[in-house]
Amino acid sequence: MGYYPMGYGFEQILINILYYLGVFIIIATIVCVIYGFIYSLIFGAGV
């Protein structure tokens, strides 16, 4: 967490948006990999 002057409020918001967007993409990727793995286990085993 950095310290920003009041004049850089827009940059602060932009940095936060980019940060949370990056975190969301990472989490979404991990979830997709996990679901893909479970899917292949269930349907790959012929259950």
Legacy VTK file of the C-alpha trace (Angstrom):
# vtk DataFile Version 3.0
C-alpha trace
ASCII
DATASET POLYDATA
POINTS 47 float
0.000 0.000 0.000
1.497 3.307 -1.063
0.799 6.843 0.031
-0.717 9.073 -2.642
-1.422 12.822 -2.526
-5.080 13.826 -2.891
-4.364 15.034 -6.439
-3.642 11.476 -7.549
-7.012 10.074 -6.532
-7.785 8.961 -10.083
-4.468 7.116 -10.361
-5.183 5.415 -7.021
-8.557 4.222 -8.316
-7.001 3.076 -11.601
-4.266 1.137 -9.768
-6.885 -0.497 -7.514
-9.017 -1.487 -10.521
-6.017 -3.002 -12.322
-4.933 -4.809 -9.135
-8.336 -6.359 -8.431
-8.790 -7.187 -12.132
-5.474 -9.057 -12.054
-6.450 -10.914 -8.876
-9.833 -11.805 -10.399
-8.170 -13.177 -13.555
-5.750 -15.289 -11.474
-8.583 -16.695 -9.311
-10.768 -17.353 -12.372
-7.883 -19.197 -14.054
-7.278 -21.363 -10.967
-11.015 -22.146 -10.683
-11.175 -23.105 -14.373
-8.174 -25.418 -13.988
-9.689 -27.072 -10.892
-13.095 -27.540 -12.551
-11.418 -28.863 -15.694
-9.467 -31.361 -13.583
-12.596 -32.517 -11.722
-14.514 -32.741 -15.017
-11.799 -34.917 -16.570
-11.733 -37.128 -13.456
-15.512 -37.676 -13.470
-16.071 -38.090 -17.210
-12.617 -39.474 -17.991
-13.206 -42.383 -15.611
-16.421 -43.256 -17.461
-18.656 -42.756 -14.445
LINES 1 48
47 0 1 2 3 4 5 6 7 8 9 10 11 12 13 14 15 16 17 18 19 20 21 22 23 24 25 26 27 28 29 30 31 32 33 34 35 36 37 38 39 40 41 42 43 44 45 46
